[in-house]
Amino acid sequence: MRVDRASRRTEDFARLLRMSEEQGWWMIVNEMGIDTRTPTGKAMADTAVVFAELERDFIRARVQRQGRATIEPAEPSNSLRYPTSGLADL
């Protein structure tokens, strides 16, 4: 398991680390060289989660921008011109 998949919110991950300490278990992530039994491992895990949360926020912002782009009406086109001559004849 990757640390950034365990949680994408720093608050949730802090709760998970606190629970692991209370229950006497820890996380070791070989792929990332993280061992939460050590202070360095905890710091590395926290850093990974901070970047996972940042990535999640970037994705959310991009999706919201794309959603607004599809919902908002397009700018009026200058190619649609109404005739100005001959209006007096009406």
PDB file of N, CA, C and O in Angstrom:
ATOM      1  N   MET A   1       0.839  -1.173   0.000  1.00  0.00           N
ATOM      2  CA  MET A   1       0.000   0.000   0.000  1.00  0.00           C
ATOM      3  C   MET A   1       0.887   1.241   0.000  1.00  0.00           C
ATOM      4  O   MET A   1       1.943   1.264   0.633  1.00  0.00           O
ATOM      5  N   ARG A   2       0.451   2.256  -0.708  1.00  0.00           N
ATOM      6  CA  ARG A   2       1.160   3.529  -0.694  1.00  0.00           C
ATOM      7  C   ARG A   2       0.526   4.427   0.355  1.00  0.00           C
ATOM      8  O   ARG A   2      -0.684   4.386   0.577  1.00  0.00           O
ATOM      9  N   VAL A   3       1.346   5.228   0.990  1.00  0.00           N
ATOM     10  CA  VAL A   3       0.847   6.116   2.049  1.00  0.00           C
ATOM     11  C   VAL A   3      -0.175   7.096   1.489  1.00  0.00           C
ATOM     12  O   VAL A   3      -1.175   7.383   2.148  1.00  0.00           O
ATOM     13  N   ASP A   4       0.055   7.614   0.292  1.00  0.00           N
ATOM     14  CA  ASP A   4      -0.876   8.585  -0.263  1.00  0.00           C
ATOM     15  C   ASP A   4      -2.203   7.950  -0.661  1.00  0.00           C
ATOM     16  O   ASP A   4      -3.159   8.665  -0.961  1.00  0.00           O
ATOM     17  N   ARG A   5      -2.277   6.639  -0.669  1.00  0.00           N
ATOM     18  CA  ARG A   5      -3.554   5.954  -0.914  1.00  0.00           C
ATOM     19  C   ARG A   5      -4.268   5.624   0.391  1.00  0.00           C
ATOM     20  O   ARG A   5      -5.473   5.374   0.395  1.00  0.00           O
ATOM     21  N   ALA A   6      -3.538   5.622   1.485  1.00  0.00           N
ATOM     22  CA  ALA A   6      -4.160   5.372   2.782  1.00  0.00           C
ATOM     23  C   ALA A   6      -5.063   6.538   3.157  1.00  0.00           C
ATOM     24  O   ALA A   6      -6.122   6.349   3.756  1.00  0.00           O
ATOM     25  N   SER A   7      -4.640   7.736   2.802  1.00  0.00           N
ATOM     26  CA  SER A   7      -5.441   8.923   3.095  1.00  0.00           C
ATOM     27  C   SER A   7      -4.976  10.061   2.213  1.00  0.00           C
ATOM     28  O   SER A   7      -3.791  10.188   1.907  1.00  0.00           O
ATOM     29  N   ARG A   8      -5.925  10.886   1.809  1.00  0.00           N
ATOM     30  CA  ARG A   8      -5.587  12.087   1.037  1.00  0.00           C
ATOM     31  C   ARG A   8      -5.905  13.342   1.836  1.00  0.00           C
ATOM     32  O   ARG A   8      -5.982  14.439   1.283  1.00  0.00           O
ATOM     33  N   ARG A   9      -6.087  13.176   3.126  1.00  0.00           N
ATOM     34  CA  ARG A   9      -6.308  14.314   4.011  1.00  0.00           C
ATOM     35  C   ARG A   9      -5.372  14.171   5.200  1.00  0.00           C
ATOM     36  O   ARG A   9      -5.291  13.106   5.812  1.00  0.00           O
ATOM     37  N   THR A  10      -4.669  15.243   5.522  1.00  0.00           N
ATOM     38  CA  THR A  10      -3.691  15.178   6.608  1.00  0.00           C
ATOM     39  C   THR A  10      -4.355  14.866   7.941  1.00  0.00           C
ATOM     40  O   THR A  10      -3.775  14.164   8.770  1.00  0.00           O
ATOM     41  N   GLU A  11      -5.572  15.382   8.159  1.00  0.00           N
ATOM     42  CA  GLU A  11      -6.267  15.112   9.421  1.00  0.00           C
ATOM     43  C   GLU A  11      -6.567  13.619   9.571  1.00  0.00           C
ATOM     44  O   GLU A  11      -6.380  13.046  10.644  1.00  0.00           O
ATOM     45  N   ASP A  12      -7.030  13.004   8.496  1.00  0.00           N
ATOM     46  CA  ASP A  12      -7.346  11.574   8.545  1.00  0.00           C
ATOM     47  C   ASP A  12      -6.088  10.746   8.784  1.00  0.00           C
ATOM     48  O   ASP A  12      -6.105   9.782   9.549  1.00  0.00           O
ATOM     49  N   PHE A  13      -5.001  11.130   8.124  1.00  0.00           N
ATOM     50  CA  PHE A  13      -3.773  10.366   8.287  1.00  0.00           C
ATOM     51  C   PHE A  13      -3.213  10.524   9.696  1.00  0.00           C
ATOM     52  O   PHE A  13      -2.695   9.565  10.267  1.00  0.00           O
ATOM     53  N   ALA A  14      -3.312  11.730  10.262  1.00  0.00           N
ATOM     54  CA  ALA A  14      -2.858  11.939  11.645  1.00  0.00           C
ATOM     55  C   ALA A  14      -3.666  11.063  12.595  1.00  0.00           C
ATOM     56  O   ALA A  14      -3.121  10.498  13.543  1.00  0.00           O
ATOM     57  N   ARG A  15      -4.961  10.952  12.339  1.00  0.00           N
ATOM     58  CA  ARG A  15      -5.816  10.086  13.163  1.00  0.00           C
ATOM     59  C   ARG A  15      -5.399   8.630  13.009  1.00  0.00           C
ATOM     60  O   ARG A  15      -5.379   7.880  13.986  1.00  0.00           O
ATOM     61  N   LEU A  16      -5.068   8.229  11.785  1.00  0.00           N
ATOM     62  CA  LEU A  16      -4.623   6.855  11.529  1.00  0.00           C
ATOM     63  C   LEU A  16      -3.305   6.566  12.247  1.00  0.00           C
ATOM     64  O   LEU A  16      -3.144   5.497  12.835  1.00  0.00           O
ATOM     65  N   LEU A  17      -2.366   7.507  12.203  1.00  0.00           N
ATOM     66  CA  LEU A  17      -1.090   7.314  12.915  1.00  0.00           C
ATOM     67  C   LEU A  17      -1.297   7.236  14.416  1.00  0.00           C
ATOM     68  O   LEU A  17      -0.695   6.401  15.092  1.00  0.00           O
ATOM     69  N   ARG A  18      -2.158   8.117  14.939  1.00  0.00           N
ATOM     70  CA  ARG A  18      -2.445   8.091  16.383  1.00  0.00           C
ATOM     71  C   ARG A  18      -3.070   6.752  16.778  1.00  0.00           C
ATOM     72  O   ARG A  18      -2.715   6.174  17.806  1.00  0.00           O
ATOM     73  N   MET A  19      -3.990   6.270  15.966  1.00  0.00           N
ATOM     74  CA  MET A  19      -4.632   4.980  16.240  1.00  0.00           C
ATOM     75  C   MET A  19      -3.611   3.849  16.194  1.00  0.00           C
ATOM     76  O   MET A  19      -3.662   2.931  17.012  1.00  0.00           O
ATOM     77  N   SER A  20      -2.681   3.913  15.237  1.00  0.00           N
ATOM     78  CA  SER A  20      -1.675   2.852  15.139  1.00  0.00           C
ATOM     79  C   SER A  20      -0.781   2.833  16.375  1.00  0.00           C
ATOM     80  O   SER A  20      -0.414   1.764  16.863  1.00  0.00           O
ATOM     81  N   GLU A  21      -0.430   4.017  16.883  1.00  0.00           N
ATOM     82  CA  GLU A  21       0.393   4.079  18.091  1.00  0.00           C
ATOM     83  C   GLU A  21      -0.363   3.543  19.301  1.00  0.00           C
ATOM     84  O   GLU A  21       0.202   2.818  20.120  1.00  0.00           O
ATOM     85  N   GLU A  22      -1.643   3.899  19.415  1.00  0.00           N
ATOM     86  CA  GLU A  22      -2.459   3.430  20.534  1.00  0.00           C
ATOM     87  C   GLU A  22      -2.652   1.925  20.503  1.00  0.00           C
ATOM     88  O   GLU A  22      -2.680   1.285  21.554  1.00  0.00           O
ATOM     89  N   GLN A  23      -2.785   1.350  19.317  1.00  0.00           N
ATOM     90  CA  GLN A  23      -3.059  -0.077  19.181  1.00  0.00           C
ATOM     91  C   GLN A  23      -1.792  -0.906  19.014  1.00  0.00           C
ATOM     92  O   GLN A  23      -1.851  -2.136  18.993  1.00  0.00           O
ATOM     93  N   GLY A  24      -0.643  -0.235  18.893  1.00  0.00           N
ATOM     94  CA  GLY A  24       0.626  -0.956  18.816  1.00  0.00           C
ATOM     95  C   GLY A  24       0.968  -1.543  17.456  1.00  0.00           C
ATOM     96  O   GLY A  24       1.662  -2.558  17.391  1.00  0.00           O
ATOM     97  N   TRP A  25       0.516  -0.952  16.392  1.00  0.00           N
ATOM     98  CA  TRP A  25       0.903  -1.387  15.050  1.00  0.00           C
ATOM     99  C   TRP A  25       1.446  -0.184  14.292  1.00  0.00           C
ATOM    100  O   TRP A  25       1.285   0.955  14.729  1.00  0.00           O
ATOM    101  N   TRP A  26       2.079  -0.433  13.172  1.00  0.00           N
ATOM    102  CA  TRP A  26       2.708   0.631  12.397  1.00  0.00           C
ATOM    103  C   TRP A  26       2.622   0.304  10.921  1.00  0.00           C
ATOM    104  O   TRP A  26       2.224  -0.792  10.526  1.00  0.00           O
ATOM    105  N   MET A  27       3.000   1.270  10.128  1.00  0.00           N
ATOM    106  CA  MET A  27       2.992   1.081   8.676  1.00  0.00           C
ATOM    107  C   MET A  27       4.418   1.089   8.156  1.00  0.00           C
ATOM    108  O   MET A  27       5.234   1.933   8.528  1.00  0.00           O
ATOM    109  N   ILE A  28       4.692   0.142   7.299  1.00  0.00           N
ATOM    110  CA  ILE A  28       5.971   0.100   6.599  1.00  0.00           C
ATOM    111  C   ILE A  28       5.639   0.061   5.111  1.00  0.00           C
ATOM    112  O   ILE A  28       4.950  -0.841   4.634  1.00  0.00           O
ATOM    113  N   VAL A  29       6.140   1.055   4.391  1.00  0.00           N
ATOM    114  CA  VAL A  29       5.883   1.139   2.955  1.00  0.00           C
ATOM    115  C   VAL A  29       7.228   1.001   2.255  1.00  0.00           C
ATOM    116  O   VAL A  29       7.985   1.966   2.144  1.00  0.00           O
ATOM    117  N   ASN A  30       7.514  -0.204   1.785  1.00  0.00           N
ATOM    118  CA  ASN A  30       8.807  -0.469   1.156  1.00  0.00           C
ATOM    119  C   ASN A  30       9.034   0.363  -0.086  1.00  0.00           C
ATOM    120  O   ASN A  30      10.139   0.849  -0.325  1.00  0.00           O
ATOM    121  N   GLU A  31       7.975   0.529  -0.885  1.00  0.00           N
ATOM    122  CA  GLU A  31       8.095   1.261  -2.146  1.00  0.00           C
ATOM    123  C   GLU A  31       8.612   2.683  -1.929  1.00  0.00           C
ATOM    124  O   GLU A  31       9.341   3.219  -2.764  1.00  0.00           O
ATOM    125  N   MET A  32       8.229   3.287  -0.803  1.00  0.00           N
ATOM    126  CA  MET A  32       8.614   4.664  -0.534  1.00  0.00           C
ATOM    127  C   MET A  32       9.672   4.776   0.568  1.00  0.00           C
ATOM    128  O   MET A  32      10.104   5.879   0.900  1.00  0.00           O
ATOM    129  N   GLY A  33      10.084   3.654   1.128  1.00  0.00           N
ATOM    130  CA  GLY A  33      11.078   3.673   2.189  1.00  0.00           C
ATOM    131  C   GLY A  33      10.574   4.306   3.475  1.00  0.00           C
ATOM    132  O   GLY A  33      11.324   4.988   4.173  1.00  0.00           O
ATOM    133  N   ILE A  34       9.311   4.082   3.787  1.00  0.00           N
ATOM    134  CA  ILE A  34       8.692   4.694   4.962  1.00  0.00           C
ATOM    135  C   ILE A  34       8.428   3.627   6.016  1.00  0.00           C
ATOM    136  O   ILE A  34       7.863   2.570   5.733  1.00  0.00           O
ATOM    137  N   ASP A  35       8.853   3.932   7.233  1.00  0.00           N
ATOM    138  CA  ASP A  35       8.613   3.069   8.386  1.00  0.00           C
ATOM    139  C   ASP A  35       8.138   3.978   9.508  1.00  0.00           C
ATOM    140  O   ASP A  35       8.927   4.747  10.058  1.00  0.00           O
ATOM    141  N   THR A  36       6.855   3.900   9.853  1.00  0.00           N
ATOM    142  CA  THR A  36       6.294   4.826  10.841  1.00  0.00           C
ATOM    143  C   THR A  36       6.739   4.532  12.268  1.00  0.00           C
ATOM    144  O   THR A  36       6.312   5.212  13.201  1.00  0.00           O
ATOM    145  N   ARG A  37       7.595   3.524  12.450  1.00  0.00           N
ATOM    146  CA  ARG A  37       8.156   3.285  13.784  1.00  0.00           C
ATOM    147  C   ARG A  37       9.226   4.322  14.111  1.00  0.00           C
ATOM    148  O   ARG A  37       9.569   4.511  15.278  1.00  0.00           O
ATOM    149  N   THR A  38       9.755   4.995  13.086  1.00  0.00           N
ATOM    150  CA  THR A  38      10.837   5.954  13.302  1.00  0.00           C
ATOM    151  C   THR A  38      10.332   7.386  13.093  1.00  0.00           C
ATOM    152  O   THR A  38       9.374   7.604  12.351  1.00  0.00           O
ATOM    153  N   PRO A  39      10.973   8.356  13.741  1.00  0.00           N
ATOM    154  CA  PRO A  39      10.570   9.749  13.528  1.00  0.00           C
ATOM    155  C   PRO A  39      10.707  10.180  12.067  1.00  0.00           C
ATOM    156  O   PRO A  39       9.859  10.906  11.550  1.00  0.00           O
ATOM    157  N   THR A  40      11.769   9.736  11.408  1.00  0.00           N
ATOM    158  CA  THR A  40      11.958  10.074  10.000  1.00  0.00           C
ATOM    159  C   THR A  40      10.858   9.454   9.140  1.00  0.00           C
ATOM    160  O   THR A  40      10.350  10.094   8.220  1.00  0.00           O
ATOM    161  N   GLY A  41      10.497   8.227   9.438  1.00  0.00           N
ATOM    162  CA  GLY A  41       9.425   7.563   8.695  1.00  0.00           C
ATOM    163  C   GLY A  41       8.098   8.267   8.867  1.00  0.00           C
ATOM    164  O   GLY A  41       7.340   8.404   7.907  1.00  0.00           O
ATOM    165  N   LYS A  42       7.803   8.719  10.081  1.00  0.00           N
ATOM    166  CA  LYS A  42       6.560   9.468  10.308  1.00  0.00           C
ATOM    167  C   LYS A  42       6.573  10.770   9.521  1.00  0.00           C
ATOM    168  O   LYS A  42       5.568  11.150   8.920  1.00  0.00           O
ATOM    169  N   ALA A  43       7.709  11.449   9.526  1.00  0.00           N
ATOM    170  CA  ALA A  43       7.813  12.710   8.787  1.00  0.00           C
ATOM    171  C   ALA A  43       7.642  12.480   7.287  1.00  0.00           C
ATOM    172  O   ALA A  43       6.966  13.255   6.611  1.00  0.00           O
ATOM    173  N   MET A  44       8.248  11.427   6.776  1.00  0.00           N
ATOM    174  CA  MET A  44       8.128  11.114   5.348  1.00  0.00           C
ATOM    175  C   MET A  44       6.672  10.766   4.999  1.00  0.00           C
ATOM    176  O   MET A  44       6.162  11.174   3.956  1.00  0.00           O
ATOM    177  N   ALA A  45       6.018  10.015   5.879  1.00  0.00           N
ATOM    178  CA  ALA A  45       4.620   9.663   5.641  1.00  0.00           C
ATOM    179  C   ALA A  45       3.748  10.914   5.662  1.00  0.00           C
ATOM    180  O   ALA A  45       2.875  11.077   4.810  1.00  0.00           O
ATOM    181  N   ASP A  46       3.980  11.788   6.621  1.00  0.00           N
ATOM    182  CA  ASP A  46       3.218  13.037   6.689  1.00  0.00           C
ATOM    183  C   ASP A  46       3.422  13.867   5.431  1.00  0.00           C
ATOM    184  O   ASP A  46       2.468  14.430   4.893  1.00  0.00           O
ATOM    185  N   THR A  47       4.657  13.945   4.964  1.00  0.00           N
ATOM    186  CA  THR A  47       4.959  14.711   3.753  1.00  0.00           C
ATOM    187  C   THR A  47       4.251  14.120   2.542  1.00  0.00           C
ATOM    188  O   THR A  47       3.709  14.857   1.718  1.00  0.00           O
ATOM    189  N   ALA A  48       4.251  12.803   2.431  1.00  0.00           N
ATOM    190  CA  ALA A  48       3.575  12.146   1.304  1.00  0.00           C
ATOM    191  C   ALA A  48       2.079  12.455   1.320  1.00  0.00           C
ATOM    192  O   ALA A  48       1.474  12.670   0.270  1.00  0.00           O
ATOM    193  N   VAL A  49       1.489  12.476   2.507  1.00  0.00           N
ATOM    194  CA  VAL A  49       0.061  12.756   2.609  1.00  0.00           C
ATOM    195  C   VAL A  49      -0.228  14.220   2.281  1.00  0.00           C
ATOM    196  O   VAL A  49      -1.254  14.522   1.672  1.00  0.00           O
ATOM    197  N   VAL A  50       0.656  15.126   2.674  1.00  0.00           N
ATOM    198  CA  VAL A  50       0.474  16.545   2.335  1.00  0.00           C
ATOM    199  C   VAL A  50       0.434  16.712   0.817  1.00  0.00           C
ATOM    200  O   VAL A  50      -0.409  17.439   0.293  1.00  0.00           O
ATOM    201  N   PHE A  51       1.341  16.043   0.115  1.00  0.00           N
ATOM    202  CA  PHE A  51       1.352  16.150  -1.340  1.00  0.00           C
ATOM    203  C   PHE A  51       0.146  15.438  -1.966  1.00  0.00           C
ATOM    204  O   PHE A  51      -0.346  15.869  -3.008  1.00  0.00           O
ATOM    205  N   ALA A  52      -0.328  14.366  -1.352  1.00  0.00           N
ATOM    206  CA  ALA A  52      -1.534  13.705  -1.853  1.00  0.00           C
ATOM    207  C   ALA A  52      -2.739  14.623  -1.701  1.00  0.00           C
ATOM    208  O   ALA A  52      -3.599  14.673  -2.579  1.00  0.00           O
ATOM    209  N   GLU A  53      -2.803  15.351  -0.586  1.00  0.00           N
ATOM    210  CA  GLU A  53      -3.897  16.288  -0.384  1.00  0.00           C
ATOM    211  C   GLU A  53      -3.805  17.446  -1.386  1.00  0.00           C
ATOM    212  O   GLU A  53      -4.822  17.898  -1.912  1.00  0.00           O
ATOM    213  N   LEU A  54      -2.608  17.913  -1.640  1.00  0.00           N
ATOM    214  CA  LEU A  54      -2.401  18.968  -2.632  1.00  0.00           C
ATOM    215  C   LEU A  54      -2.854  18.498  -4.009  1.00  0.00           C
ATOM    216  O   LEU A  54      -3.524  19.238  -4.729  1.00  0.00           O
ATOM    217  N   GLU A  55      -2.492  17.281  -4.375  1.00  0.00           N
ATOM    218  CA  GLU A  55      -2.904  16.726  -5.666  1.00  0.00           C
ATOM    219  C   GLU A  55      -4.424  16.633  -5.746  1.00  0.00           C
ATOM    220  O   GLU A  55      -5.016  16.957  -6.775  1.00  0.00           O
ATOM    221  N   ARG A  56      -5.052  16.191  -4.663  1.00  0.00           N
ATOM    222  CA  ARG A  56      -6.514  16.089  -4.637  1.00  0.00           C
ATOM    223  C   ARG A  56      -7.154  17.457  -4.842  1.00  0.00           C
ATOM    224  O   ARG A  56      -8.138  17.580  -5.572  1.00  0.00           O
ATOM    225  N   ASP A  57      -6.598  18.491  -4.200  1.00  0.00           N
ATOM    226  CA  ASP A  57      -7.131  19.840  -4.357  1.00  0.00           C
ATOM    227  C   ASP A  57      -6.947  20.358  -5.778  1.00  0.00           C
ATOM    228  O   ASP A  57      -7.831  21.029  -6.311  1.00  0.00           O
ATOM    229  N   PHE A  58      -5.803  20.052  -6.399  1.00  0.00           N
ATOM    230  CA  PHE A  58      -5.585  20.437  -7.795  1.00  0.00           C
ATOM    231  C   PHE A  58      -6.611  19.772  -8.709  1.00  0.00           C
ATOM    232  O   PHE A  58      -7.167  20.416  -9.599  1.00  0.00           O
ATOM    233  N   ILE A  59      -6.856  18.491  -8.489  1.00  0.00           N
ATOM    234  CA  ILE A  59      -7.827  17.753  -9.309  1.00  0.00           C
ATOM    235  C   ILE A  59      -9.214  18.351  -9.139  1.00  0.00           C
ATOM    236  O   ILE A  59      -9.927  18.566 -10.118  1.00  0.00           O
ATOM    237  N   ARG A  60      -9.594  18.618  -7.899  1.00  0.00           N
ATOM    238  CA  ARG A  60     -10.916  19.190  -7.625  1.00  0.00           C
ATOM    239  C   ARG A  60     -11.074  20.545  -8.331  1.00  0.00           C
ATOM    240  O   ARG A  60     -12.109  20.811  -8.942  1.00  0.00           O
ATOM    241  N   ALA A  61     -10.051  21.393  -8.246  1.00  0.00           N
ATOM    242  CA  ALA A  61     -10.113  22.703  -8.891  1.00  0.00           C
ATOM    243  C   ALA A  61     -10.217  22.562 -10.405  1.00  0.00           C
ATOM    244  O   ALA A  61     -10.979  23.288 -11.043  1.00  0.00           O
ATOM    245  N   ARG A  62      -9.463  21.643 -10.980  1.00  0.00           N
ATOM    246  CA  ARG A  62      -9.499  21.449 -12.434  1.00  0.00           C
ATOM    247  C   ARG A  62     -10.870  20.953 -12.880  1.00  0.00           C
ATOM    248  O   ARG A  62     -11.401  21.418 -13.889  1.00  0.00           O
ATOM    249  N   VAL A  63     -11.440  20.016 -12.136  1.00  0.00           N
ATOM    250  CA  VAL A  63     -12.755  19.484 -12.494  1.00  0.00           C
ATOM    251  C   VAL A  63     -13.815  20.569 -12.373  1.00  0.00           C
ATOM    252  O   VAL A  63     -14.712  20.657 -13.212  1.00  0.00           O
ATOM    253  N   GLN A  64     -13.721  21.394 -11.337  1.00  0.00           N
ATOM    254  CA  GLN A  64     -14.689  22.478 -11.185  1.00  0.00           C
ATOM    255  C   GLN A  64     -14.566  23.485 -12.322  1.00  0.00           C
ATOM    256  O   GLN A  64     -15.576  23.971 -12.832  1.00  0.00           O
ATOM    257  N   ARG A  65     -13.329  23.804 -12.725  1.00  0.00           N
ATOM    258  CA  ARG A  65     -13.136  24.730 -13.852  1.00  0.00           C
ATOM    259  C   ARG A  65     -13.718  24.140 -15.129  1.00  0.00           C
ATOM    260  O   ARG A  65     -14.375  24.847 -15.893  1.00  0.00           O
ATOM    261  N   GLN A  66     -13.487  22.864 -15.366  1.00  0.00           N
ATOM    262  CA  GLN A  66     -14.007  22.222 -16.577  1.00  0.00           C
ATOM    263  C   GLN A  66     -15.527  22.179 -16.544  1.00  0.00           C
ATOM    264  O   GLN A  66     -16.177  22.364 -17.572  1.00  0.00           O
ATOM    265  N   GLY A  67     -16.091  21.936 -15.376  1.00  0.00           N
ATOM    266  CA  GLY A  67     -17.547  21.914 -15.246  1.00  0.00           C
ATOM    267  C   GLY A  67     -18.162  23.259 -15.542  1.00  0.00           C
ATOM    268  O   GLY A  67     -19.188  23.341 -16.217  1.00  0.00           O
ATOM    269  N   ARG A  68     -17.541  24.326 -15.039  1.00  0.00           N
ATOM    270  CA  ARG A  68     -18.048  25.671 -15.315  1.00  0.00           C
ATOM    271  C   ARG A  68     -17.922  26.012 -16.788  1.00  0.00           C
ATOM    272  O   ARG A  68     -18.783  26.690 -17.349  1.00  0.00           O
ATOM    273  N   ALA A  69     -16.860  25.547 -17.413  1.00  0.00           N
ATOM    274  CA  ALA A  69     -16.654  25.843 -18.830  1.00  0.00           C
ATOM    275  C   ALA A  69     -17.746  25.208 -19.680  1.00  0.00           C
ATOM    276  O   ALA A  69     -18.133  25.772 -20.703  1.00  0.00           O
ATOM    277  N   THR A  70     -18.243  24.064 -19.284  1.00  0.00           N
ATOM    278  CA  THR A  70     -19.289  23.414 -20.073  1.00  0.00           C
ATOM    279  C   THR A  70     -20.667  23.975 -19.748  1.00  0.00           C
ATOM    280  O   THR A  70     -21.581  23.865 -20.564  1.00  0.00           O
ATOM    281  N   ILE A  71     -20.832  24.570 -18.582  1.00  0.00           N
ATOM    282  CA  ILE A  71     -22.137  25.095 -18.184  1.00  0.00           C
ATOM    283  C   ILE A  71     -22.323  26.543 -18.621  1.00  0.00           C
ATOM    284  O   ILE A  71     -23.412  26.929 -19.046  1.00  0.00           O
ATOM    285  N   GLU A  72     -21.274  27.340 -18.518  1.00  0.00           N
ATOM    286  CA  GLU A  72     -21.386  28.754 -18.848  1.00  0.00           C
ATOM    287  C   GLU A  72     -21.623  28.934 -20.344  1.00  0.00           C
ATOM    288  O   GLU A  72     -21.024  28.233 -21.159  1.00  0.00           O
ATOM    289  N   PRO A  73     -22.487  29.863 -20.699  1.00  0.00           N
ATOM    290  CA  PRO A  73     -22.733  30.089 -22.127  1.00  0.00           C
ATOM    291  C   PRO A  73     -21.509  30.708 -22.786  1.00  0.00           C
ATOM    292  O   PRO A  73     -20.718  31.411 -22.156  1.00  0.00           O
ATOM    293  N   ALA A  74     -21.387  30.428 -24.041  1.00  0.00           N
ATOM    294  CA  ALA A  74     -20.262  30.977 -24.798  1.00  0.00           C
ATOM    295  C   ALA A  74     -20.468  32.466 -24.988  1.00  0.00           C
ATOM    296  O   ALA A  74     -21.586  32.971 -24.889  1.00  0.00           O
ATOM    297  N   GLU A  75     -19.387  33.155 -25.258  1.00  0.00           N
ATOM    298  CA  GLU A  75     -19.464  34.589 -25.548  1.00  0.00           C
ATOM    299  C   GLU A  75     -20.266  34.790 -26.831  1.00  0.00           C
ATOM    300  O   GLU A  75     -20.190  33.968 -27.744  1.00  0.00           O
ATOM    301  N   PRO A  76     -21.025  35.866 -26.904  1.00  0.00           N
ATOM    302  CA  PRO A  76     -21.780  36.114 -28.138  1.00  0.00           C
ATOM    303  C   PRO A  76     -20.836  36.268 -29.320  1.00  0.00           C
ATOM    304  O   PRO A  76     -19.768  36.870 -29.210  1.00  0.00           O
ATOM    305  N   SER A  77     -21.237  35.733 -30.413  1.00  0.00           N
ATOM    306  CA  SER A  77     -20.417  35.777 -31.617  1.00  0.00           C
ATOM    307  C   SER A  77     -20.629  37.106 -32.335  1.00  0.00           C
ATOM    308  O   SER A  77     -21.749  37.614 -32.402  1.00  0.00           O
ATOM    309  N   ASN A  78     -19.562  37.654 -32.861  1.00  0.00           N
ATOM    310  CA  ASN A  78     -19.658  38.893 -33.625  1.00  0.00           C
ATOM    311  C   ASN A  78     -20.188  38.651 -35.036  1.00  0.00           C
ATOM    312  O   ASN A  78     -20.480  39.602 -35.761  1.00  0.00           O
ATOM    313  N   SER A  79     -20.312  37.394 -35.424  1.00  0.00           N
ATOM    314  CA  SER A  79     -20.771  37.106 -36.780  1.00  0.00           C
ATOM    315  C   SER A  79     -22.283  37.283 -36.909  1.00  0.00           C
ATOM    316  O   SER A  79     -22.799  37.344 -38.024  1.00  0.00           O
ATOM    317  N   LEU A  80     -22.990  37.366 -35.804  1.00  0.00           N
ATOM    318  CA  LEU A  80     -24.436  37.580 -35.856  1.00  0.00           C
ATOM    319  C   LEU A  80     -24.703  39.081 -35.847  1.00  0.00           C
ATOM    320  O   LEU A  80     -24.600  39.733 -34.808  1.00  0.00           O
ATOM    321  N   ARG A  81     -25.040  39.612 -36.995  1.00  0.00           N
ATOM    322  CA  ARG A  81     -25.306  41.048 -37.117  1.00  0.00           C
ATOM    323  C   ARG A  81     -26.767  41.235 -37.537  1.00  0.00           C
ATOM    324  O   ARG A  81     -27.297  40.530 -38.396  1.00  0.00           O
ATOM    325  N   TYR A  82     -27.366  42.188 -36.907  1.00  0.00           N
ATOM    326  CA  TYR A  82     -28.742  42.496 -37.257  1.00  0.00           C
ATOM    327  C   TYR A  82     -28.736  43.633 -38.283  1.00  0.00           C
ATOM    328  O   TYR A  82     -27.932  44.559 -38.184  1.00  0.00           O
ATOM    329  N   PRO A  83     -29.614  43.558 -39.244  1.00  0.00           N
ATOM    330  CA  PRO A  83     -29.632  44.617 -40.259  1.00  0.00           C
ATOM    331  C   PRO A  83     -30.045  45.949 -39.637  1.00  0.00           C
ATOM    332  O   PRO A  83     -30.986  46.025 -38.847  1.00  0.00           O
ATOM    333  N   THR A  84     -29.331  46.966 -40.008  1.00  0.00           N
ATOM    334  CA  THR A  84     -29.658  48.302 -39.499  1.00  0.00           C
ATOM    335  C   THR A  84     -30.342  49.143 -40.561  1.00  0.00           C
ATOM    336  O   THR A  84     -30.995  50.135 -40.239  1.00  0.00           O
ATOM    337  N   SER A  85     -30.203  48.760 -41.817  1.00  0.00           N
ATOM    338  CA  SER A  85     -30.850  49.542 -42.866  1.00  0.00           C
ATOM    339  C   SER A  85     -32.230  48.949 -43.136  1.00  0.00           C
ATOM    340  O   SER A  85     -32.442  47.747 -42.981  1.00  0.00           O
ATOM    341  N   GLY A  86     -33.138  49.782 -43.531  1.00  0.00           N
ATOM    342  CA  GLY A  86     -34.465  49.334 -43.878  1.00  0.00           C
ATOM    343  C   GLY A  86     -35.390  49.217 -42.688  1.00  0.00           C
ATOM    344  O   GLY A  86     -36.541  48.814 -42.854  1.00  0.00           O
ATOM    345  N   LEU A  87     -34.927  49.560 -41.471  1.00  0.00           N
ATOM    346  CA  LEU A  87     -35.806  49.464 -40.301  1.00  0.00           C
ATOM    347  C   LEU A  87     -36.931  50.492 -40.384  1.00  0.00           C
ATOM    348  O   LEU A  87     -38.005  50.263 -39.826  1.00  0.00           O
ATOM    349  N   ALA A  88     -36.717  51.605 -41.058  1.00  0.00           N
ATOM    350  CA  ALA A  88     -37.750  52.649 -41.180  1.00  0.00           C
ATOM    351  C   ALA A  88     -38.915  52.168 -42.036  1.00  0.00           C
ATOM    352  O   ALA A  88     -40.035  52.663 -41.912  1.00  0.00           O
ATOM    353  N   ASP A  89     -38.636  51.181 -42.919  1.00  0.00           N
ATOM    354  CA  ASP A  89     -39.680  50.676 -43.816  1.00  0.00           C
ATOM    355  C   ASP A  89     -40.662  49.767 -43.072  1.00  0.00           C
ATOM    356  O   ASP A  89     -41.754  49.501 -43.573  1.00  0.00           O
ATOM    357  N   LEU A  90     -40.289  49.293 -41.894  1.00  0.00           N
ATOM    358  CA  LEU A  90     -41.165  48.376 -41.163  1.00  0.00           C
ATOM    359  C   LEU A  90     -42.286  49.084 -40.572  1.00  0.00           C
ATOM    360  O   LEU A  90     -43.129  48.470 -39.918  1.00  0.00           O
TER     361      LEU A  90
END
